[in-house]
Amino acid sequence: MTKPFLLLLAFAFTQLSVKAQSDCDELKKENEYLKKAIKFTTPTKTLTSSKIDFNLIKVEGNTKEQSVDIVLTLTNRDVNKNINLSKAVAIDIEANEYETYNTKIGSGGSRNKIYTDTPVKTVIRFTKILPGVKMLKLVPISYYDESGNTVGIEFKDLTIDWK
């Protein structure tokens, strides 16, 4: 083999190696993103009411703000519909009760449209909960369906993960 051919072959191999490394790095980034997405969307508890799955993702406390976020995904198993969360209450294991209207469904506030078989992140925030509270014994959540009827679900024994 001639020297120019060997140089050309070495150059081509180097370029392929750089391209393969770049593709590998992109695949690693995509895999990390997908792992995070799967972890986020894997519920710890699921309740179903009016053909809506209320998937509990996490209960996370913020020690500085003395707040607790209950993070859910709502998955509608029916035709597209509007949902309106009215209020939520949390009762800890010492019988202290906390009430909130601070809810966010997707990009909306307490009211938003949920689409068929498409999960929507929902956050219910309670404030003035001290970090000494380790568990919420009961969290009843009320919402209005499209007919205007009040419907409720109840999550029980939720451990708070304080950060």
Stockholm file with secondary structure:
# STOCKHOLM 1.0

chainA/1-163         MTKPFLLLLAFAFTQLSVKAQSDCDELKKENEYLKKAIKFTTPTKTLTSSKIDFNLIKVEGNTKEQSVDIVLTLTNRDVNKNINLSKAVAIDIEANEYETYNTKIGSGGSRNKIYTDTPVKTVIRFTKILPGVKMLKLVPISYYDESGNTVGIEFKDLTIDWK
#=GR chainA/1-163 SS CCHHHHHHHHHHHHHHHHHHHHHHHHHHHHHHHHHHHHHHHCCSEEEEETTEEEEEEEEEEETTTTEEEEEEEEEECSSSEEEEEEEEEEEETTCCEEEECCEEETTSSSEEEECBTCCEEEEEEEESCCTTCCEEEEEEEEEECTTSCEEEEEEEEEECEEC
#=GC SS_cons         CCHHHHHHHHHHHHHHHHHHHHHHHHHHHHHHHHHHHHHHHCCSEEEEETTEEEEEEEEEEETTTTEEEEEEEEEECSSSEEEEEEEEEEEETTCCEEEECCEEETTSSSEEEECBTCCEEEEEEEESCCTTCCEEEEEEEEEECTTSCEEEEEEEEEECEEC
//
